[in-house]
């Protein structure tokens, strides 16, 4: 792995959860993308496709970006974070 907390490790030494998280990242490029897909397939015998993002996936991604930006621990404020949380819950119920 060329970056992150697993830097210097081989893909077969990395947790499956982290590999699945990597696949969700929009900036993951070749040849690492292909290598991670191949490793996940080998572990789980599942098919990974480049399916388009669903609306719920988009909402979740945008929510995470905004919470990361406005979280009180990162210099944001509590009211903004709570408003985001409430709105996210409302959107995910539908």
SEZA-13598 format. One record per residue (C-alpha): chain; residue in three letters; x, y, z; residue number from 1. Coordinates in steps of 0.5 Angstrom, whole numbers. Layout:
<pt cadena="A" residuo="ala" east="X" north="Y" up="Z" num="NUM"/>
...
***
This chain:
<pt cadena="A" residuo="unk" east="0" north="0" up="0" num="1"/>
<pt cadena="A" residuo="unk" east="3" north="7" up="-2" num="2"/>
<pt cadena="A" residuo="unk" east="-1" north="11" up="3" num="3"/>
<pt cadena="A" residuo="unk" east="-5" north="11" up="10" num="4"/>
<pt cadena="A" residuo="unk" east="-4" north="7" up="16" num="5"/>
<pt cadena="A" residuo="unk" east="-2" north="1" up="12" num="6"/>
<pt cadena="A" residuo="unk" east="3" north="4" up="8" num="7"/>
<pt cadena="A" residuo="unk" east="9" north="-1" up="6" num="8"/>
<pt cadena="A" residuo="unk" east="4" north="-7" up="7" num="9"/>
<pt cadena="A" residuo="unk" east="2" north="-12" up="2" num="10"/>
<pt cadena="A" residuo="unk" east="-6" north="-12" up="0" num="11"/>
<pt cadena="A" residuo="unk" east="-7" north="-19" up="3" num="12"/>
<pt cadena="A" residuo="unk" east="-4" north="-16" up="10" num="13"/>
<pt cadena="A" residuo="unk" east="-10" north="-11" up="10" num="14"/>
<pt cadena="A" residuo="unk" east="-17" north="-11" up="13" num="15"/>
<pt cadena="A" residuo="unk" east="-22" north="-13" up="8" num="16"/>
<pt cadena="A" residuo="unk" east="-26" north="-7" up="11" num="17"/>
<pt cadena="A" residuo="unk" east="-21" north="-2" up="9" num="18"/>
<pt cadena="A" residuo="unk" east="-20" north="-5" up="2" num="19"/>
<pt cadena="A" residuo="unk" east="-28" north="-4" up="1" num="20"/>
<pt cadena="A" residuo="unk" east="-27" north="3" up="4" num="21"/>
<pt cadena="A" residuo="unk" east="-22" north="5" up="-1" num="22"/>
<pt cadena="A" residuo="unk" east="-26" north="2" up="-7" num="23"/>
<pt cadena="A" residuo="unk" east="-31" north="8" up="-4" num="24"/>
<pt cadena="A" residuo="unk" east="-26" north="13" up="-5" num="25"/>
<pt cadena="A" residuo="unk" east="-27" north="17" up="-12" num="26"/>
<pt cadena="A" residuo="unk" east="-20" north="19" up="-13" num="27"/>
<pt cadena="A" residuo="unk" east="-17" north="12" up="-12" num="28"/>
<pt cadena="A" residuo="unk" east="-13" north="11" up="-19" num="29"/>
<pt cadena="A" residuo="unk" east="-10" north="5" up="-23" num="30"/>
<pt cadena="A" residuo="unk" east="-6" north="1" up="-22" num="31"/>
<pt cadena="A" residuo="unk" east="-8" north="1" up="-14" num="32"/>
<pt cadena="A" residuo="unk" east="-16" north="1" up="-16" num="33"/>
<pt cadena="A" residuo="unk" east="-15" north="-6" up="-20" num="34"/>
<pt cadena="A" residuo="unk" east="-11" north="-9" up="-15" num="35"/>
<pt cadena="A" residuo="unk" east="-16" north="-7" up="-9" num="36"/>
<pt cadena="A" residuo="unk" east="-21" north="-10" up="-13" num="37"/>
<pt cadena="A" residuo="unk" east="-18" north="-16" up="-15" num="38"/>
<pt cadena="A" residuo="unk" east="-16" north="-17" up="-8" num="39"/>
<pt cadena="A" residuo="unk" east="-23" north="-16" up="-5" num="40"/>
<pt cadena="A" residuo="unk" east="-26" north="-21" up="-10" num="41"/>
<pt cadena="A" residuo="unk" east="-21" north="-26" up="-8" num="42"/>
<pt cadena="A" residuo="unk" east="-23" north="-26" up="-1" num="43"/>
<pt cadena="A" residuo="unk" east="-30" north="-25" up="-2" num="44"/>
<pt cadena="A" residuo="unk" east="-32" north="-29" up="-8" num="45"/>
<pt cadena="A" residuo="unk" east="-36" north="-23" up="-10" num="46"/>
<pt cadena="A" residuo="unk" east="-37" north="-19" up="-16" num="47"/>
<pt cadena="A" residuo="unk" east="-35" north="-11" up="-16" num="48"/>
<pt cadena="A" residuo="unk" east="-38" north="-7" up="-21" num="49"/>
<pt cadena="A" residuo="unk" east="-37" north="1" up="-23" num="50"/>
<pt cadena="A" residuo="unk" east="-45" north="2" up="-22" num="51"/>
<pt cadena="A" residuo="unk" east="-47" north="9" up="-22" num="52"/>
<pt cadena="A" residuo="unk" east="-48" north="12" up="-15" num="53"/>
<pt cadena="A" residuo="unk" east="-55" north="11" up="-12" num="54"/>
<pt cadena="A" residuo="unk" east="-59" north="18" up="-9" num="55"/>
<pt cadena="A" residuo="unk" east="-58" north="15" up="-2" num="56"/>
<pt cadena="A" residuo="unk" east="-50" north="14" up="-3" num="57"/>
<pt cadena="A" residuo="unk" east="-50" north="21" up="-6" num="58"/>
<pt cadena="A" residuo="unk" east="-53" north="24" up="0" num="59"/>
<pt cadena="A" residuo="unk" east="-49" north="20" up="5" num="60"/>
<pt cadena="A" residuo="unk" east="-42" north="22" up="1" num="61"/>
<pt cadena="A" residuo="unk" east="-45" north="29" up="2" num="62"/>
<pt cadena="A" residuo="unk" east="-47" north="29" up="9" num="63"/>
<pt cadena="A" residuo="unk" east="-40" north="26" up="11" num="64"/>
<pt cadena="A" residuo="unk" east="-36" north="31" up="7" num="65"/>
<pt cadena="A" residuo="unk" east="-41" north="37" up="11" num="66"/>
<pt cadena="A" residuo="unk" east="-40" north="34" up="18" num="67"/>
<pt cadena="A" residuo="unk" east="-33" north="33" up="17" num="68"/>
<pt cadena="A" residuo="unk" east="-32" north="41" up="15" num="69"/>
<pt cadena="A" residuo="unk" east="-37" north="43" up="20" num="70"/>
<pt cadena="A" residuo="unk" east="-36" north="38" up="26" num="71"/>
<pt cadena="A" residuo="unk" east="-34" north="42" up="33" num="72"/>
<pt cadena="A" residuo="unk" east="-28" north="38" up="34" num="73"/>
<pt cadena="A" residuo="unk" east="-25" north="41" up="27" num="74"/>
<pt cadena="A" residuo="unk" east="-27" north="48" up="28" num="75"/>
<pt cadena="A" residuo="unk" east="-34" north="48" up="26" num="76"/>
<pt cadena="A" residuo="unk" east="-40" north="49" up="31" num="77"/>
<pt cadena="A" residuo="unk" east="-45" north="45" up="35" num="78"/>
<pt cadena="A" residuo="unk" east="-51" north="48" up="32" num="79"/>
<pt cadena="A" residuo="unk" east="-49" north="47" up="24" num="80"/>
<pt cadena="A" residuo="unk" east="-47" north="39" up="26" num="81"/>
<pt cadena="A" residuo="unk" east="-54" north="38" up="29" num="82"/>
<pt cadena="A" residuo="unk" east="-58" north="41" up="24" num="83"/>
<pt cadena="A" residuo="unk" east="-54" north="37" up="19" num="84"/>
<pt cadena="A" residuo="unk" east="-55" north="30" up="23" num="85"/>
<pt cadena="A" residuo="unk" east="-63" north="32" up="23" num="86"/>
<pt cadena="A" residuo="unk" east="-63" north="33" up="16" num="87"/>
<pt cadena="A" residuo="unk" east="-59" north="27" up="14" num="88"/>
<pt cadena="A" residuo="unk" east="-64" north="23" up="18" num="89"/>
<pt cadena="A" residuo="unk" east="-70" north="26" up="15" num="90"/>
<pt cadena="A" residuo="unk" east="-67" north="24" up="8" num="91"/>
<pt cadena="A" residuo="unk" east="-65" north="17" up="10" num="92"/>
<pt cadena="A" residuo="unk" east="-72" north="16" up="12" num="93"/>
<pt cadena="A" residuo="unk" east="-75" north="17" up="6" num="94"/>
***
